[in-house]
Amino acid sequence: MEIITGGVTAAKGFLAAATAAGIKYKDRMDMAMIVSEVPAVTAGTFTTNVVQAAPVKWDKKIVAEEDCARAVVINAGIANACTGAEGMEYCQKTAEAVEKHLQIPVKQVLTASTGVIGMQLPMEKLTWGVETMAKELAHSKESGHQAACAILTTDTKSKEAAVTFEVDGKTVTIGGMCKGSGMIHPNMCTMLSFVTTDLAISKELLQEALKSDIPDTYNMISVDGDTSTNDTVLLLANGMAGNQKITKKDENYQKFVKALNYVNTTLSKKMAGDGEGATALFETKVIHADTKEHAKILAKSVICSSLTKAAIYGHDANWGRILCALGYAGVNFDPEAIELFFQSKSGQIQIYKNGVATDYNEAEATKILSDEEVTVLVDMKMGEKEATAWGCDLTYDYVKINADYRS
Amino acid sequence: MEIITGGVTAAKGFLAAATAAGIKYKDRMDMAMIVSEVPAVTAGTFTTNVVQAAPVKWDKKIVAEEDCARAVVINAGIANACTGAEGMEYCQKTAEAVEKHLQIPVKQVLTASTGVIGMQLPMEKLTWGVETMAKELAHSKESGHQAACAILTTDTKSKEAAVTFEVDGKTVTIGGMCKGSGMIHPNMCTMLSFVTTDLAISKELLQEALKSDIPDTYNMISVDGDTSTNDTVLLLANGMAGNQKITKKDENYQKFVKALNYVNTTLSKKMAGDGEGATALFETKVIHADTKEHAKILAKSVICSSLTKAAIYGHDANWGRILCALGYAGVNFDPEAIELFFQSKSGQIQIYKNGVATDYNEAEATKILSDEEVTVLVDMKMGEKEATAWGCDLTYDYVKINADYRS
């Protein structure tokens, strides 16, 4: 597997475009479109929130009922959630605009929205955007990057990842882009993530590969504990790599699963590290847990703790809050047996052992906690299972961004 | 039932004192003691965190094994959690100091601590504090109030409540004090709360009354989702009101339960409204739910949502976040059927109906959301059950307080 630059247009036959449709933002691109030259089998996972946005309902139906999809239209600024029948009509009209300008059937057009809940979309701007982008679609690194920029809301960085690997002597590419900064606490998937590949694979195995990877990637991040109404991960595979179609869980399938995991993990970490107001990516790795499920619950409890997140912002080695967050996670363990470490590129120190603080150097701890990527390593001393979760620090800017998001 | 001023010394035969022992704070009272003139039957509920502070372990044993208790010694500044065997020894030595100076048996002395986790207590200062307070114990409103001030940490206000009611023609009093501002997400009880009464009642019924009231009071508040290692509610009943001892669930027991609920609810709301950095008490009332459990889960999900809390701080009628928080609570409902209202002393407006926003006046919503106590009313339209939860807004000051709490 080779890591390459690029995103959603890295794989063969995937085109993208972006435009400034003025949906809510006035001075930036806010619509993106991804198109496959040929029909692509499509897998998707969606929010578990009872309140589901119109595009989530729209996409779920297509992923469940259609063999293939060819286009995805995304807008930022307005989430098209809690918009009633009108919201569903917008999905329909968007798809009709794609059919009109690109001759792609309505039922092969996926939609995704992100932004304010409860506001209605300006339909004319959306259809204008589709028409404009239809003329500008390109299979280039630049067009993919522009699409990655156009889908952002409070994100500060675009988020792309891509890899290549070999199947049957053919080079297969997977590339993806995502957005997500606030209301990030995915359950079954995360905000918006779009992954494309030119691999030839059956729809069943594509869905299975995605479904089995989500629990270790998108579902292991949290910015604020709020599971969005719009969470969507779409994975399109158009077969243009020319490999023999994967239809069983052979060695080639495993190669794909591994490469997909890399792309999804990278995109997930980018979202966590760019959480609203964040100054640091906050990783918690739990090792030697008795079960995988317990490792996950413990790791997520730490990265979700507001007090721990605020301490990370303050570069404060307040390990008591970490122990507290492990303690209320709902998993039983012996607090006297476990060990805690802080890690970053600046080094590693042990903080807690035998039920009390080690005699660690506070200045050294502060130095480690001042890096842009900080890891808490928790050794449960109970078994062989492990899990990693990703979050970010809690800062003044998180409050600032969210105290008056709508204005 | 009559609401009166006063706190932990309101009931007959309860004395209190406070002192500045210099445990961690340099310029304020940081120790308090409550003493009953006669042995009091005692009930308690404690944190469900796997990591439990030494005083929690100490008190649990006394409440479970002893018939009565007479004293409670409390310190602020250091939590005596994650302090190993040394931490337990401090509880023992504190109780021995009480025995020495007040001739109260070690096994009738309860202890409670709040503050930084993982730091060891300065034992000599603690025993000095006990000796000093033993000389100053008084049955007065002032001594109770000083105790309520001495137990605070990041709290900005002392928290007391008291009521009287009649049993057998005798006046019975219940009074209490509590502290709690951060790491507040009680499960089975909250930070530290001490309630005293002169009612004569059996230990079994006292424990039952407390246990059945906790789920509707302390367990319905949250400041930051972090369940503390030290959560403790102690309820002492010394029988000095002179009523015939309550030994069955008769009319008198019901009177007591009602009065206790008032005291616990009042103390709980005071904690939520004084959450770290808070500018407002944020109440969510869920009505017409199908089950009580669902009503509670939904109400707590809203007051725990960081995004909603930040919006309350910004006086921003961002109802989409409320709907989102209801949606991920884990309870099934029809988002198109429910209705949302904002309420405060300034009025009430309906915000959401039939799956979309109502045509509400934004200025009116902002006015309501600018009050010091703000309520979201959620009508589930499913049944007859209801629940109320209390939290606070999420502010810059929460981050400030917690980014460098230890310094």
Interface residues (C-beta under 8 A of the other chain):
Chain A: T48 N49 V50 V51 Q52 A79 A81 C82 T83 G84 E86 V116 I117 G118 G182 M183 H185 N187 D224 G225 D226 T227 S228 T229 C304 S305 S306 L307 A310 A311 Y313 G314 D316 N318 W319 G320 R321 L323 C324 A325 L326 G327 Y328 A329 V331 N332 F333 P335 E336 Y352 N354 G355 V356 A357 L394 T395 Y396 Y398 V399 K400 I401 N402 A403 D404 Y405 R406 S407
Chain B: T48 N49 V50 V51 Q52 A79 A81 C82 T83 G84 E86 V116 I117 G118 G182 M183 H185 N187 D224 G225 D226 T227 S228 T229 C304 S305 S306 L307 A310 A311 Y313 G314 D316 N318 W319 G320 R321 L323 C324 A325 L326 G327 Y328 A329 V331 N332 F333 P335 E336 Y352 N354 G355 V356 A357 L394 T395 Y396 Y398 V399 K400 I401 N402 A403 D404 Y405 R406 S407
